[in-house]
């Protein structure tokens, strides 16, 4: 981690460092997104859980469990940023871009209908909504933007060229946007790069590949969504003002990209 010279914001209560702050998490119906929403709520934030309308029941359950607000919305919609801004008229303090999909196929056999949706959800929507919400002033000065990248975006991954490209794009976006966002809007921009995390998405991976992912790190096991969530919450804390433009791996010292 490289720190800037920015002074950390004061924290009134370390048991609830996000008290009085509003956070929005995309892809929050399940998996890593639901865990991120849970940890932010634990830290005192008022949380808005965003996911596609097709996840309606899961999204509602997650939000109800946390005392959060459900926002069924396709983040790739042309008016997504405007609808987010309308849902949070008092603005946001924390914006977590976690929504992501996979459409795995080797590059030689990759049709456009598997390439384009992954880039649209995982990368393009992040750029569009972030730009619009910053321009509109929806993200407050002193706010935090955190994106979910991946070890695949650092090291690549066989059969996941589209996914790896989208996550490498997130890393580049964070590093390029962070100085401007801090200077123009007083907002930090960072990313967390998970390794192999045990979720429904990774449960669909063939068994041998799953086992290789679990064992290819110093801990010899897969990570849990809460591991990623705790790192995201650390980025979101007021005391992390000096952390900007950083990508933190949550991978158990994975060999990939080492």
C-alpha positions as CSV (number, residue, x, y, z in Angstrom):
1,X,0.0,0.0,0.0
2,X,1.3,3.5,-0.9
3,X,-0.2,6.3,1.1
4,X,-0.8,9.9,0.0
5,X,-0.2,12.8,2.4
6,X,-3.9,13.3,3.0
7,X,-4.8,13.4,6.7
8,X,-7.3,10.7,7.9
9,X,-10.8,11.9,8.7
10,X,-11.7,11.6,12.4
11,X,-13.7,8.5,13.6
12,X,-16.1,9.2,16.4
13,X,-16.8,5.6,17.2
14,X,-14.5,2.8,16.1
15,X,-17.2,0.2,16.8
16,X,-19.3,2.0,14.1
17,X,-16.8,3.9,11.9
18,X,-19.4,4.4,9.1
19,X,-22.2,5.7,11.3
20,X,-24.2,8.4,9.6
21,X,-22.9,7.4,6.1
22,X,-24.8,6.0,3.2
23,X,-23.3,3.2,1.1
24,X,-24.5,1.5,-2.1
25,X,-23.3,-1.9,-3.1
26,X,-23.9,-3.3,-6.6
27,X,-24.3,-7.1,-7.1
28,X,-25.5,-7.2,-3.5
29,X,-28.1,-10.0,-3.7
30,X,-25.6,-12.8,-2.8
31,X,-22.0,-13.8,-2.6
32,X,-19.3,-11.2,-2.1
33,X,-21.8,-8.3,-2.6
34,X,-24.1,-9.5,0.1
35,X,-21.1,-10.0,2.5
36,X,-19.9,-6.5,1.7
37,X,-23.3,-5.0,2.4
38,X,-23.4,-7.0,5.7
39,X,-20.0,-5.7,6.9
40,X,-20.8,-2.1,5.9
41,X,-24.1,-2.3,7.8
42,X,-22.2,-3.8,10.8
43,X,-19.9,-0.8,10.7
44,X,-22.9,1.6,10.9
45,X,-23.7,2.5,7.3
46,X,-27.1,2.9,5.9
47,X,-26.9,0.4,3.0
48,X,-28.6,0.3,-0.4
49,X,-28.4,-3.2,-2.0
50,X,-28.5,-3.0,-5.8
51,X,-28.9,-6.0,-8.1
52,X,-30.7,-6.9,-11.3
53,X,-34.5,-7.3,-11.0
54,X,-34.2,-11.0,-11.7
55,X,-32.7,-11.5,-8.3
56,X,-35.7,-9.9,-6.7
57,X,-36.4,-12.4,-3.9
58,X,-32.7,-12.9,-2.9
59,X,-32.1,-9.1,-3.0
60,X,-35.1,-8.5,-0.8
61,X,-34.0,-11.2,1.7
62,X,-30.5,-9.7,1.9
63,X,-31.8,-6.2,2.3
64,X,-34.4,-7.2,4.9
65,X,-31.8,-9.2,6.9
66,X,-29.5,-6.1,7.1
67,X,-32.2,-3.5,7.6
68,X,-31.1,-2.1,4.3
69,X,-32.9,-0.8,1.2
70,X,-33.3,-3.0,-1.9
71,X,-32.8,-1.3,-5.3
72,X,-33.6,-3.7,-8.2
73,X,-31.8,-2.2,-11.1
74,X,-29.7,-3.4,-14.1
75,X,-26.5,-1.5,-13.7
76,X,-25.9,-1.5,-17.4
77,X,-29.1,0.4,-18.1
78,X,-28.6,3.8,-19.8
79,X,-30.3,5.6,-17.0
80,X,-28.7,3.6,-14.2
81,X,-26.8,6.5,-12.7
82,X,-29.8,8.8,-12.8
83,X,-31.9,6.1,-11.0
84,X,-29.2,5.6,-8.4
85,X,-29.1,9.4,-7.8
86,X,-32.9,9.5,-7.5
87,X,-32.8,6.6,-4.9
88,X,-30.3,8.5,-2.7
89,X,-31.5,12.2,-2.8
90,X,-29.1,13.0,0.1
91,X,-26.2,11.5,-1.8
92,X,-23.7,8.7,-1.2
93,X,-20.6,8.4,1.0
94,X,-19.5,4.9,-0.2
95,X,-20.0,3.4,-3.7
96,X,-19.0,-0.2,-4.1
97,X,-18.9,-1.6,-7.6
98,X,-19.1,-5.3,-7.1
99,X,-21.5,-6.5,-9.8
100,X,-19.9,-9.0,-12.1
101,X,-20.6,-11.9,-14.4
102,X,-18.6,-14.6,-16.2
103,X,-19.1,-16.1,-19.7
104,X,-16.1,-18.4,-19.9
105,X,-14.7,-19.6,-23.2
106,X,-11.3,-19.8,-24.7
107,X,-10.5,-16.8,-26.8
108,X,-10.3,-18.8,-30.1
109,X,-13.9,-19.8,-29.5
110,X,-15.2,-16.6,-28.0
111,X,-18.3,-15.2,-29.8
112,X,-19.3,-11.6,-29.4
113,X,-22.3,-12.5,-27.3
114,X,-20.0,-13.9,-24.6
115,X,-17.5,-11.1,-24.8
116,X,-19.6,-7.9,-24.8
117,X,-21.9,-8.6,-21.8
118,X,-18.9,-9.3,-19.5
119,X,-17.2,-6.1,-20.5
120,X,-20.5,-4.2,-20.2
121,X,-21.3,-5.4,-16.7
122,X,-17.8,-5.7,-15.2
123,X,-16.2,-2.6,-16.7
124,X,-18.2,-0.3,-18.9
125,X,-21.1,0.2,-16.3
126,X,-18.5,1.1,-13.7
127,X,-17.0,3.8,-15.8
128,X,-20.4,5.2,-16.9
129,X,-22.0,5.3,-13.5
130,X,-19.0,6.5,-11.7
131,X,-18.5,9.4,-14.1
132,X,-22.1,10.4,-13.9
133,X,-22.4,10.2,-10.2
134,X,-19.2,12.2,-9.6
135,X,-20.3,14.8,-12.1
136,X,-23.7,15.1,-10.4
137,X,-22.1,15.4,-7.0
138,X,-24.0,12.4,-5.8
139,X,-20.8,11.0,-4.2
140,X,-20.0,13.4,-1.3
141,X,-16.7,15.0,-0.8
142,X,-14.8,12.7,1.5
143,X,-16.5,9.8,-0.1
144,X,-15.1,6.4,-1.1
145,X,-15.4,4.4,-4.4
146,X,-14.3,0.8,-4.2
147,X,-14.4,-1.6,-7.2
148,X,-14.0,-5.4,-7.2
149,X,-11.2,-6.4,-9.5
150,X,-9.7,-9.9,-9.5
151,X,-6.4,-11.8,-9.5
152,X,-7.5,-12.7,-13.1
153,X,-7.1,-9.1,-13.9
154,X,-3.5,-9.2,-12.7
155,X,-2.4,-12.6,-14.0
156,X,-5.0,-13.5,-16.6
157,X,-6.7,-16.9,-16.6
158,X,-7.1,-19.6,-19.2
159,X,-10.6,-19.6,-20.6
160,X,-11.5,-16.3,-19.0
161,X,-10.0,-13.8,-21.4
162,X,-13.2,-11.6,-21.4
163,X,-13.4,-11.7,-17.6
164,X,-9.6,-11.1,-17.1
165,X,-9.8,-8.2,-19.6
166,X,-12.7,-6.6,-17.7
167,X,-10.9,-6.9,-14.4
168,X,-7.6,-5.6,-15.7
169,X,-9.7,-2.7,-17.0
170,X,-11.0,-2.1,-13.5
171,X,-7.4,-1.9,-12.2
172,X,-6.4,0.5,-14.9
173,X,-9.6,2.6,-14.3
174,X,-8.9,2.8,-10.5
175,X,-5.3,3.9,-11.0
176,X,-6.2,6.5,-13.6
177,X,-9.2,7.9,-11.9
178,X,-7.9,8.1,-8.4
179,X,-5.8,11.2,-8.7
180,X,-8.5,13.2,-10.6
181,X,-11.3,12.0,-8.2
182,X,-9.3,13.1,-5.2
183,X,-8.3,16.5,-6.7
184,X,-11.7,17.4,-8.2
185,X,-14.1,15.7,-5.9
186,X,-12.3,14.8,-2.7
187,X,-13.2,11.1,-3.3
188,X,-10.8,8.2,-3.1
189,X,-10.9,5.3,-5.6
190,X,-9.5,1.9,-4.8
191,X,-9.9,-1.8,-5.7
192,X,-9.9,-5.2,-4.1
193,X,-8.6,-8.1,-6.1
194,X,-10.0,-11.4,-4.8
195,X,-8.3,-14.7,-5.6
196,X,-10.3,-17.9,-5.4
197,X,-13.3,-17.2,-3.2
198,X,-15.9,-19.8,-2.3
199,X,-19.2,-18.5,-3.8
200,X,-22.0,-19.8,-6.0
201,X,-20.1,-18.5,-9.0
202,X,-17.0,-20.5,-8.2
203,X,-19.0,-23.5,-7.2
204,X,-20.0,-23.8,-10.9
205,X,-16.3,-24.2,-11.8
206,X,-15.3,-27.8,-12.7
207,X,-14.0,-29.7,-9.6
208,X,-10.4,-30.1,-10.6
209,X,-10.1,-26.4,-11.5
210,X,-11.7,-25.5,-8.1
211,X,-9.3,-27.7,-6.3
212,X,-6.3,-26.1,-8.1
213,X,-7.6,-22.7,-7.2
214,X,-7.9,-23.6,-3.6
215,X,-4.5,-25.1,-3.3
216,X,-2.5,-22.5,-5.3
217,X,-1.9,-20.2,-2.3
218,X,-0.1,-20.2,1.0
219,X,-3.2,-21.1,2.9
220,X,-4.1,-24.1,0.7
221,X,-7.8,-23.2,0.8
222,X,-10.3,-20.9,-0.9
223,X,-11.2,-17.6,0.7
224,X,-14.6,-16.5,1.9
225,X,-16.7,-13.5,0.8
226,X,-16.2,-11.9,4.2
227,X,-12.5,-11.7,3.5
228,X,-13.2,-9.4,0.6
229,X,-15.8,-7.6,2.5
230,X,-13.5,-6.6,5.3
231,X,-11.0,-5.2,2.9
232,X,-13.7,-3.2,1.1
233,X,-14.9,-1.9,4.5
234,X,-11.3,-0.8,5.3
235,X,-11.2,1.2,2.1
236,X,-14.5,2.8,3.1
237,X,-13.5,3.9,6.6
238,X,-12.9,7.6,7.2
239,X,-9.4,6.8,8.5
240,X,-8.4,5.5,5.1
241,X,-8.3,8.9,3.5
242,X,-4.6,8.5,2.6
243,X,-5.3,5.3,0.7
244,X,-6.0,6.2,-2.9
245,X,-5.4,4.4,-6.3
246,X,-4.5,1.1,-4.6
247,X,-5.3,-2.5,-5.5
248,X,-5.2,-4.9,-2.6
249,X,-5.1,-8.6,-3.3
250,X,-7.2,-10.9,-1.1
251,X,-5.8,-14.2,-2.3
252,X,-4.0,-16.0,0.6
253,X,-0.7,-15.3,-1.2
254,X,-1.8,-16.9,-4.4
255,X,0.9,-17.9,-6.9
256,X,-1.0,-16.3,-9.7
257,X,0.5,-12.9,-10.6
258,X,3.0,-13.2,-7.8
